[in-house]
């Protein structure tokens, strides 16, 4: 295993914040990372109170937004992986949100 793969596996979140346009993760090792919120459309289209309702699970390996049905891995974020959700799936999700309003 190379060093980068090892670092990605060991990265753990201790705090998460979501601004109007960025996802910011504070890692247990002291680093902070931020990525554009637009990379994750469910977070982008979510309301601020939904974005703030995040659970850090798996000893910091994963982030879960129950109100938005979104799950991200810290290692995936560090590797620069964006959402892989298809446009059709996102369209259905957005439509289901509008029908609940």
N, CA, C and O atoms as a Tinker XYZ file with bonds, in Angstrom:
   404  protein
     1  N      0.852000   -1.175000    0.000000    73     2
     2  CA     0.000000    0.000000    0.000000    64     1     3
     3  C      0.895000    1.233000    0.000000    63     2     4     5
     4  O      1.829000    1.341000    0.794000    81     3
     5  N      0.591000    2.159000   -0.903000    73     3     6
     6  CA     1.408000    3.367000   -0.927000    64     5     7
     7  C      0.972000    4.326000    0.179000    63     6     8     9
     8  O     -0.076000    4.142000    0.799000    81     7
     9  N      1.774000    5.331000    0.412000    73     7    10
    10  CA     1.540000    6.268000    1.506000    64     9    11
    11  C      0.228000    7.023000    1.338000    63    10    12    13
    12  O     -0.492000    7.229000    2.315000    81    11
    13  N     -0.094000    7.438000    0.118000    73    11    14
    14  CA    -1.326000    8.177000   -0.113000    64    13    15
    15  C     -2.541000    7.324000    0.230000    63    14    16    17
    16  O     -3.455000    7.794000    0.908000    81    15
    17  N     -2.561000    6.089000   -0.225000    73    15    18
    18  CA    -3.689000    5.202000    0.082000    64    17    19
    19  C     -3.796000    4.993000    1.582000    63    18    20    21
    20  O     -4.901000    4.946000    2.123000    81    19
    21  N     -2.668000    4.868000    2.257000    73    19    22
    22  CA    -2.661000    4.695000    3.709000    64    21    23
    23  C     -3.218000    5.945000    4.395000    63    22    24    25
    24  O     -4.019000    5.833000    5.322000    81    23
    25  N     -2.800000    7.133000    3.948000    73    23    26
    26  CA    -3.299000    8.394000    4.520000    64    25    27
    27  C     -4.806000    8.538000    4.321000    63    26    28    29
    28  O     -5.514000    8.998000    5.217000    81    27
    29  N     -5.294000    8.143000    3.143000    73    27    30
    30  CA    -6.723000    8.248000    2.869000    64    29    31
    31  C     -7.524000    7.340000    3.784000    63    30    32    33
    32  O     -8.598000    7.717000    4.253000    81    31
    33  N     -7.006000    6.141000    4.040000    73    31    34
    34  CA    -7.719000    5.198000    4.897000    64    33    35
    35  C     -7.738000    5.648000    6.348000    63    34    36    37
    36  O     -8.686000    5.348000    7.074000    81    35
    37  N     -6.709000    6.364000    6.782000    73    35    38
    38  CA    -6.613000    6.782000    8.176000    64    37    39
    39  C     -7.291000    8.118000    8.472000    63    38    40    41
    40  O     -7.471000    8.471000    9.637000    81    39
    41  N     -7.663000    8.851000    7.450000    73    39    42
    42  CA    -8.275000   10.172000    7.647000    64    41    43
    43  C     -9.639000   10.015000    8.306000    63    42    44    45
    44  O    -10.472000    9.230000    7.853000    81    43
    45  N     -9.858000   10.766000    9.373000    73    43    46
    46  CA   -11.105000   10.693000   10.130000    64    45    47
    47  C    -11.600000   12.109000   10.429000    63    46    48    49
    48  O    -10.819000   12.987000   10.793000    81    47
    49  N    -12.901000   12.314000   10.273000    73    47    50
    50  CA   -13.510000   13.621000   10.540000    64    49    51
    51  C    -13.801000   13.759000   12.027000    63    50    52    53
    52  O    -14.180000   12.798000   12.696000    81    51
    53  N    -13.613000   14.979000   12.530000    73    51    54
    54  CA   -14.034000   15.269000   13.901000    64    53    55
    55  C    -15.081000   16.374000   13.941000    63    54    56    57
    56  O    -15.806000   16.510000   14.926000    81    55
    57  N    -15.162000   17.160000   12.877000    73    55    58
    58  CA   -16.168000   18.221000   12.797000    64    57    59
    59  C    -16.449000   18.524000   11.330000    63    58    60    61
    60  O    -15.586000   18.373000   10.466000    81    59
    61  N    -17.677000   18.953000   11.077000    73    59    62
    62  CA   -18.102000   19.273000    9.709000    64    61    63
    63  C    -18.907000   20.564000    9.748000    63    62    64    65
    64  O    -19.723000   20.775000   10.645000    81    63
    65  N    -18.667000   21.415000    8.773000    73    63    66
    66  CA   -19.509000   22.591000    8.609000    64    65    67
    67  C    -19.782000   22.781000    7.127000    63    66    68    69
    68  O    -18.989000   22.393000    6.269000    81    67
    69  N    -20.918000   23.386000    6.856000    73    67    70
    70  CA   -21.310000   23.627000    5.474000    64    69    71
    71  C    -21.666000   25.098000    5.351000    63    70    72    73
    72  O    -22.579000   25.587000    6.016000    81    71
    73  N    -20.939000   25.795000    4.498000    73    71    74
    74  CA   -21.232000   27.196000    4.244000    64    73    75
    75  C    -22.169000   27.267000    3.038000    63    74    76    77
    76  O    -22.664000   26.246000    2.562000    81    75
    77  N    -22.399000   28.451000    2.566000    73    75    78
    78  CA   -23.275000   28.626000    1.407000    64    77    79
    79  C    -22.727000   27.914000    0.174000    63    78    80    81
    80  O    -23.495000   27.482000   -0.686000    81    79
    81  N    -21.395000   27.790000    0.081000    73    79    82
    82  CA   -20.832000   27.192000   -1.120000    64    81    83
    83  C    -19.683000   26.202000   -0.886000    63    82    84    85
    84  O    -19.070000   25.738000   -1.848000    81    83
    85  N    -19.385000   25.874000    0.367000    73    83    86
    86  CA   -18.274000   24.959000    0.651000    64    85    87
    87  C    -18.653000   23.934000    1.723000    63    86    88    89
    88  O    -19.438000   24.211000    2.629000    81    87
    89  N    -18.065000   22.739000    1.588000    73    87    90
    90  CA   -18.120000   21.714000    2.616000    64    89    91
    91  C    -16.747000   21.712000    3.278000    63    90    92    93
    92  O    -15.728000   21.534000    2.610000    81    91
    93  N    -16.726000   21.912000    4.598000    73    91    94
    94  CA   -15.464000   22.008000    5.339000    64    93    95
    95  C    -15.420000   20.896000    6.376000    63    94    96    97
    96  O    -16.343000   20.738000    7.175000    81    95
    97  N    -14.333000   20.128000    6.353000    73    95    98
    98  CA   -14.179000   19.012000    7.273000    64    97    99
    99  C    -12.894000   19.196000    8.056000    63    98   100   101
   100  O    -11.819000   19.366000    7.480000    81    99
   101  N    -13.016000   19.160000    9.369000    73    99   102
   102  CA   -11.850000   19.183000   10.240000    64   101   103
   103  C    -11.511000   17.737000   10.568000    63   102   104   105
   104  O    -12.356000   16.985000   11.054000    81   103
   105  N    -10.272000   17.357000   10.300000    73   103   106
   106  CA    -9.836000   15.990000   10.529000    64   105   107
   107  C     -9.199000   15.837000   11.902000    63   106   108   109
   108  O     -8.693000   16.799000   12.480000    81   107
   109  N     -9.232000   14.624000   12.409000    73   107   110
   110  CA    -8.678000   14.358000   13.734000    64   109   111
   111  C     -7.175000   14.596000   13.794000    63   110   112   113
   112  O     -6.627000   14.823000   14.873000    81   111
   113  N     -6.501000   14.547000   12.643000    73   111   114
   114  CA    -5.050000   14.749000   12.641000    64   113   115
   115  C     -4.654000   16.223000   12.557000    63   114   116   117
   116  O     -3.471000   16.541000   12.439000    81   115
   117  N     -5.649000   17.131000   12.620000    73   115   118
   118  CA    -5.355000   18.559000   12.623000    64   117   119
   119  C     -5.549000   19.252000   11.292000    63   118   120   121
   120  O     -5.567000   20.482000   11.240000    81   119
   121  N     -5.693000   18.507000   10.226000    73   119   122
   122  CA    -5.920000   19.128000    8.918000    64   121   123
   123  C     -7.372000   19.553000    8.776000    63   122   124   125
   124  O     -8.266000   19.005000    9.421000    81   123
   125  N     -7.584000   20.534000    7.927000    73   123   126
   126  CA    -8.924000   20.928000    7.506000    64   125   127
   127  C     -8.945000   20.875000    5.992000    63   126   128   129
   128  O     -8.002000   21.305000    5.329000    81   127
   129  N    -10.023000   20.346000    5.456000    73   127   130
   130  CA   -10.168000   20.307000    4.006000    64   129   131
   131  C    -11.491000   20.956000    3.643000    63   130   132   133
   132  O    -12.453000   20.901000    4.409000    81   131
   133  N    -11.531000   21.557000    2.491000    73   131   134
   134  CA   -12.779000   22.140000    2.010000    64   133   135
   135  C    -12.904000   21.840000    0.527000    63   134   136   137
   136  O    -11.928000   21.851000   -0.222000    81   135
   137  N    -14.135000   21.572000    0.135000    73   135   138
   138  CA   -14.427000   21.273000   -1.265000    64   137   139
   139  C    -15.678000   22.051000   -1.660000    63   138   140   141
   140  O    -16.493000   22.394000   -0.804000    81   139
   141  N    -15.831000   22.330000   -2.951000    73   139   142
   142  CA   -17.015000   23.068000   -3.400000    64   141   143
   143  C    -18.285000   22.268000   -3.133000    63   142   144   145
   144  O    -18.347000   21.072000   -3.415000    81   143
   145  N    -19.272000   22.925000   -2.598000    73   143   146
   146  CA   -20.542000   22.278000   -2.288000    64   145   147
   147  C    -21.236000   21.772000   -3.554000    63   146   148   149
   148  O    -21.972000   20.786000   -3.508000    81   147
   149  N    -21.010000   22.429000   -4.656000    73   147   150
   150  CA   -21.632000   22.041000   -5.911000    64   149   151
   151  C    -21.210000   20.629000   -6.339000    63   150   152   153
   152  O    -21.882000   20.025000   -7.175000    81   151
   153  N    -20.127000   20.094000   -5.793000    73   151   154
   154  CA   -19.714000   18.720000   -6.072000    64   153   155
   155  C    -20.755000   17.714000   -5.573000    63   154   156   157
   156  O    -20.818000   16.588000   -6.066000    81   155
   157  N    -21.560000   18.116000   -4.607000    73   155   158
   158  CA   -22.536000   17.215000   -3.982000    64   157   159
   159  C    -23.917000   17.864000   -4.090000    63   158   160   161
   160  O    -24.325000   18.602000   -3.194000    81   159
   161  N    -24.637000   17.594000   -5.181000    73   159   162
   162  CA   -25.888000   18.295000   -5.461000    64   161   163
   163  C    -26.931000   18.220000   -4.350000    63   162   164   165
   164  O    -27.668000   19.185000   -4.148000    81   163
   165  N    -27.016000   17.123000   -3.633000    73   163   166
   166  CA   -28.015000   17.062000   -2.570000    64   165   167
   167  C    -27.692000   18.061000   -1.458000    63   166   168   169
   168  O    -28.598000   18.635000   -0.853000    81   167
   169  N    -26.425000   18.262000   -1.195000    73   167   170
   170  CA   -26.043000   19.290000   -0.226000    64   169   171
   171  C    -26.282000   20.676000   -0.822000    63   170   172   173
   172  O    -26.762000   21.577000   -0.135000    81   171
   173  N    -25.953000   20.839000   -2.081000    73   171   174
   174  CA   -26.125000   22.120000   -2.766000    64   173   175
   175  C    -27.585000   22.569000   -2.743000    63   174   176   177
   176  O    -27.873000   23.737000   -2.482000    81   175
   177  N    -28.503000   21.646000   -3.014000    73   175   178
   178  CA   -29.928000   21.982000   -3.058000    64   177   179
   179  C    -30.600000   21.924000   -1.687000    63   178   180   181
   180  O    -31.748000   22.346000   -1.545000    81   179
   181  N    -29.907000   21.415000   -0.693000    73   179   182
   182  CA   -30.480000   21.334000    0.642000    64   181   183
   183  C    -30.575000   22.693000    1.315000    63   182   184   185
   184  O    -29.846000   23.626000    0.977000    81   183
   185  N    -31.476000   22.785000    2.262000    73   183   186
   186  CA   -31.589000   24.003000    3.056000    64   185   187
   187  C    -30.509000   23.980000    4.135000    63   186   188   189
   188  O    -30.008000   22.917000    4.503000    81   187
   189  N    -30.157000   25.158000    4.635000    73   187   190
   190  CA   -29.059000   25.251000    5.593000    64   189   191
   191  C    -29.287000   24.365000    6.821000    63   190   192   193
   192  O    -28.353000   23.713000    7.287000    81   191
   193  N    -30.511000   24.332000    7.351000    73   191   194
   194  CA   -30.749000   23.498000    8.531000    64   193   195
   195  C    -30.589000   22.006000    8.207000    63   194   196   197
   196  O    -30.228000   21.224000    9.086000    81   195
   197  N    -30.853000   21.605000    6.962000    73   195   198
   198  CA   -30.639000   20.209000    6.551000    64   197   199
   199  C    -29.150000   19.915000    6.405000    63   198   200   201
   200  O    -28.688000   18.826000    6.748000    81   199
   201  N    -28.412000   20.877000    5.902000    73   199   202
   202  CA   -26.961000   20.721000    5.751000    64   201   203
   203  C    -26.275000   20.619000    7.104000    63   202   204   205
   204  O    -25.295000   19.889000    7.262000    81   203
   205  N    -26.793000   21.350000    8.072000    73   203   206
   206  CA   -26.184000   21.357000    9.405000    64   205   207
   207  C    -26.468000   20.076000   10.186000    63   206   208   209
   208  O    -25.761000   19.764000   11.144000    81   207
   209  N    -27.494000   19.337000    9.783000    73   207   210
   210  CA   -27.843000   18.092000   10.461000    64   209   211
   211  C    -27.024000   16.948000    9.856000    63   210   212   213
   212  O    -27.534000   16.146000    9.073000    81   211
   213  N    -25.766000   16.894000   10.229000    73   211   214
   214  CA   -24.841000   15.883000    9.718000    64   213   215
   215  C    -24.394000   14.997000   10.872000    63   214   216   217
   216  O    -24.167000   15.463000   11.988000    81   215
   217  N    -24.274000   13.718000   10.577000    73   215   218
   218  CA   -23.787000   12.749000   11.562000    64   217   219
   219  C    -22.424000   12.248000   11.104000    63   218   220   221
   220  O    -22.244000   11.884000    9.942000    81   219
   221  N    -21.481000   12.232000   12.014000    73   219   222
   222  CA   -20.160000   11.666000   11.736000    64   221   223
   223  C    -20.213000   10.230000   12.251000    63   222   224   225
   224  O    -20.394000   10.002000   13.448000    81   223
   225  N    -20.058000    9.274000   11.358000    73   223   226
   226  CA   -20.209000    7.869000   11.733000    64   225   227
   227  C    -18.968000    7.054000   11.362000    63   226   228   229
   228  O    -18.089000    7.522000   10.639000    81   227
   229  N    -18.923000    5.824000   11.876000    73   227   230
   230  CA   -17.788000    4.946000   11.563000    64   229   231
   231  C    -16.477000    5.497000   12.060000    63   230   232   233
   232  O    -15.472000    5.463000   11.350000    81   231
   233  N    -16.479000    6.013000   13.298000    73   231   234
   234  CA   -15.279000    6.603000   13.896000    64   233   235
   235  C    -14.690000    7.710000   13.017000    63   234   236   237
   236  O    -13.474000    7.891000   12.960000    81   235
   237  N    -15.575000    8.447000   12.332000    73   235   238
   238  CA   -15.125000    9.577000   11.524000    64   237   239
   239  C    -14.836000    9.252000   10.078000    63   238   240   241
   240  O    -14.381000   10.120000    9.333000    81   239
   241  N    -15.088000    8.017000    9.657000    73   239   242
   242  CA   -14.821000    7.642000    8.266000    64   241   243
   243  C    -15.889000    8.140000    7.307000    63   242   244   245
   244  O    -15.623000    8.349000    6.123000    81   243
   245  N    -17.104000    8.329000    7.823000    73   243   246
   246  CA   -18.234000    8.656000    6.958000    64   245   247
   247  C    -19.025000    9.833000    7.502000    63   246   248   249
   248  O    -19.040000   10.100000    8.703000    81   247
   249  N    -19.683000   10.529000    6.578000    73   247   250
   250  CA   -20.566000   11.643000    6.916000    64   249   251
   251  C    -21.945000   11.307000    6.378000    63   250   252   253
   252  O    -22.084000   10.867000    5.237000    81   251
   253  N    -22.963000   11.513000    7.201000    73   251   254
   254  CA   -24.332000   11.153000    6.826000    64   253   255
   255  C    -25.263000   12.322000    7.107000    63   254   256   257
   256  O    -25.292000   12.848000    8.219000    81   255
   257  N    -26.027000   12.727000    6.091000    73   255   258
   258  CA   -27.042000   13.762000    6.213000    64   257   259
   259  C    -28.404000   13.078000    6.086000    63   258   260   261
   260  O    -28.880000   12.866000    4.970000    81   259
   261  N    -29.040000   12.728000    7.212000    73   259   262
   262  CA   -30.300000   11.989000    7.134000    64   261   263
   263  C    -31.421000   12.748000    6.426000    63   262   264   265
   264  O    -32.236000   12.131000    5.741000    81   263
   265  N    -31.480000   14.053000    6.574000    73   263   266
   266  CA   -32.548000   14.843000    5.949000    64   265   267
   267  C    -32.390000   14.938000    4.431000    63   266   268   269
   268  O    -33.354000   15.217000    3.717000    81   267
   269  N    -31.184000   14.706000    3.950000    73   267   270
   270  CA   -30.898000   14.823000    2.520000    64   269   271
   271  C    -30.599000   13.476000    1.870000    63   270   272   273
   272  O    -30.363000   13.406000    0.664000    81   271
   273  N    -30.609000   12.417000    2.660000    73   271   274
   274  CA   -30.294000   11.070000    2.175000    64   273   275
   275  C    -28.953000   11.072000    1.435000    63   274   276   277
   276  O    -28.843000   10.549000    0.326000    81   275
   277  N    -27.945000   11.665000    2.062000    73   275   278
   278  CA   -26.610000   11.783000    1.470000    64   277   279
   279  C    -25.591000   11.158000    2.402000    63   278   280   281
   280  O    -25.612000   11.389000    3.611000    81   279
   281  N    -24.698000   10.366000    1.829000    73   279   282
   282  CA   -23.608000    9.746000    2.570000    64   281   283
   283  C    -22.323000    9.954000    1.799000    63   282   284   285
   284  O    -22.269000    9.697000    0.596000    81   283
   285  N    -21.287000   10.418000    2.481000    73   283   286
   286  CA   -19.980000   10.634000    1.869000    64   285   287
   287  C    -18.912000    9.993000    2.730000    63   286   288   289
   288  O    -19.045000    9.916000    3.951000    81   287
   289  N    -17.852000    9.533000    2.087000    73   287   290
   290  CA   -16.709000    9.020000    2.840000    64   289   291
   291  C    -15.626000   10.095000    2.877000    63   290   292   293
   292  O    -15.416000   10.816000    1.903000    81   291
   293  N    -14.961000   10.186000    3.991000    73   291   294
   294  CA   -13.873000   11.160000    4.130000    64   293   295
   295  C    -12.767000   10.839000    3.128000    63   294   296   297
   296  O    -12.194000   11.745000    2.523000    81   295
   297  N    -12.466000    9.556000    2.952000    73   295   298
   298  CA   -11.411000    9.185000    1.999000    64   297   299
   299  C    -11.799000    9.579000    0.574000    63   298   300   301
   300  O    -10.942000   10.000000   -0.202000    81   299
   301  N    -13.072000    9.449000    0.225000    73   299   302
   302  CA   -13.521000    9.860000   -1.108000    64   301   303
   303  C    -13.405000   11.354000   -1.317000    63   302   304   305
   304  O    -13.008000   11.811000   -2.389000    81   303
   305  N    -13.750000   12.114000   -0.291000    73   303   306
   306  CA   -13.628000   13.569000   -0.376000    64   305   307
   307  C    -12.159000   13.958000   -0.543000    63   306   308   309
   308  O    -11.821000   14.804000   -1.371000    81   307
   309  N    -11.291000   13.332000    0.253000    73   307   310
   310  CA    -9.855000   13.629000    0.142000    64   309   311
   311  C     -9.295000   13.239000   -1.224000    63   310   312   313
   312  O     -8.371000   13.878000   -1.728000    81   311
   313  N     -9.854000   12.195000   -1.814000    73   311   314
   314  CA    -9.397000   11.752000   -3.138000    64   313   315
   315  C     -9.972000   12.615000   -4.260000    63   314   316   317
   316  O     -9.625000   12.435000   -5.427000    81   315
   317  N    -10.857000   13.557000   -3.901000    73   315   318
   318  CA   -11.415000   14.460000   -4.904000    64   317   319
   319  C    -12.599000   13.888000   -5.656000    63   318   320   321
   320  O    -12.932000   14.359000   -6.743000    81   319
   321  N    -13.246000   12.864000   -5.079000    73   319   322
   322  CA   -14.405000   12.269000   -5.741000    64   321   323
   323  C    -15.648000   13.128000   -5.540000    63   322   324   325
   324  O    -16.009000   13.475000   -4.416000    81   323
   325  N    -16.284000   13.456000   -6.639000    73   323   326
   326  CA   -17.544000   14.198000   -6.612000    64   325   327
   327  C    -18.696000   13.206000   -6.549000    63   326   328   329
   328  O    -18.493000   11.995000   -6.643000    81   327
   329  N    -19.892000   13.726000   -6.392000    73   327   330
   330  CA   -21.076000   12.874000   -6.400000    64   329   331
   331  C    -21.156000   12.113000   -7.717000    63   330   332   333
   332  O    -20.893000   12.663000   -8.786000    81   331
   333  N    -21.522000   10.852000   -7.620000    73   331   334
   334  CA   -21.694000   10.024000   -8.813000    64   333   335
   335  C    -23.177000    9.829000   -9.128000    63   334   336   337
   336  O    -23.533000    8.980000   -9.945000    81   335
   337  N    -24.031000   10.606000   -8.486000    73   335   338
   338  CA   -25.457000   10.463000   -8.711000    64   337   339
   339  C    -25.812000   10.869000  -10.140000    63   338   340   341
   340  O    -25.339000   11.888000  -10.643000    81   339
   341  N    -26.634000   10.075000  -10.772000    73   339   342
   342  CA   -27.029000   10.367000  -12.149000    64   341   343
   343  C    -27.990000   11.557000  -12.181000    63   342   344   345
   344  O    -28.680000   11.826000  -11.198000    81   343
   345  N    -28.034000   12.261000  -13.300000    73   343   346
   346  CA   -28.975000   13.376000  -13.426000    64   345   347
   347  C    -30.428000   12.933000  -13.230000    63   346   348   349
   348  O    -31.232000   13.673000  -12.662000    81   347
   349  N    -30.762000   11.736000  -13.696000    73   347   350
   350  CA   -32.125000   11.230000  -13.545000    64   349   351
   351  C    -32.461000   11.019000  -12.068000    63   350   352   353
   352  O    -33.551000   11.377000  -11.622000    81   351
   353  N    -31.540000   10.445000  -11.319000    73   351   354
   354  CA   -31.754000   10.210000   -9.896000    64   353   355
   355  C    -31.910000   11.535000   -9.150000    63   354   356   357
   356  O    -32.790000   11.673000   -8.299000    81   355
   357  N    -31.062000   12.499000   -9.467000    73   355   358
   358  CA   -31.150000   13.808000   -8.824000    64   357   359
   359  C    -32.491000   14.473000   -9.154000    63   358   360   361
   360  O    -33.112000   15.082000   -8.283000    81   359
   361  N    -32.928000   14.359000  -10.383000    73   359   362
   362  CA   -34.208000   14.946000  -10.797000    64   361   363
   363  C    -35.358000   14.335000   -9.992000    63   362   364   365
   364  O    -36.242000   15.061000   -9.538000    81   363
   365  N    -35.357000   13.010000   -9.809000    73   363   366
   366  CA   -36.397000   12.345000   -9.009000    64   365   367
   367  C    -36.343000   12.809000   -7.564000    63   366   368   369
   368  O    -37.378000   13.057000   -6.944000    81   367
   369  N    -35.123000   12.926000   -7.024000    73   367   370
   370  CA   -34.964000   13.369000   -5.635000    64   369   371
   371  C    -35.504000   14.788000   -5.460000    63   370   372   373
   372  O    -36.227000   15.066000   -4.503000    81   371
   373  N    -35.156000   15.674000   -6.374000    73   371   374
   374  CA   -35.646000   17.057000   -6.302000    64   373   375
   375  C    -37.174000   17.100000   -6.409000    63   374   376   377
   376  O    -37.822000   17.864000   -5.694000    81   375
   377  N    -37.742000   16.295000   -7.287000    73   375   378
   378  CA   -39.199000   16.258000   -7.441000    64   377   379
   379  C    -39.867000   15.747000   -6.165000    63   378   380   381
   380  O    -40.925000   16.244000   -5.778000    81   379
   381  N    -39.265000   14.770000   -5.520000    73   379   382
   382  CA   -39.842000   14.240000   -4.279000    64   381   383
   383  C    -39.798000   15.286000   -3.170000    63   382   384   385
   384  O    -40.695000   15.322000   -2.328000    81   383
   385  N    -38.795000   16.120000   -3.153000    73   383   386
   386  CA   -38.703000   17.192000   -2.163000    64   385   387
   387  C    -39.794000   18.231000   -2.408000    63   386   388   389
   388  O    -40.400000   18.723000   -1.456000    81   387
   389  N    -40.048000   18.567000   -3.658000    73   387   390
   390  CA   -41.072000   19.574000   -3.969000    64   389   391
   391  C    -42.463000   19.060000   -3.622000    63   390   392   393
   392  O    -43.331000   19.839000   -3.228000    81   391
   393  N    -42.680000   17.766000   -3.766000    73   391   394
   394  CA   -44.005000   17.229000   -3.464000    64   393   395
   395  C    -44.279000   17.213000   -1.970000    63   394   396   397
   396  O    -45.437000   17.139000   -1.557000    81   395
   397  N    -43.220000   17.283000   -1.140000    73   395   398
   398  CA   -43.378000   17.297000    0.317000    64   397   399
   399  C    -43.624000   18.699000    0.861000    63   398   400   401
   400  O    -44.053000   18.859000    2.003000    81   399
   401  N    -43.352000   19.713000    0.042000    73   399   402
   402  CA   -43.482000   21.103000    0.507000    64   401   403
   403  C    -44.917000   21.560000    0.540000    63   402   404
   404  O    -45.192000   22.702000    0.908000    81   403
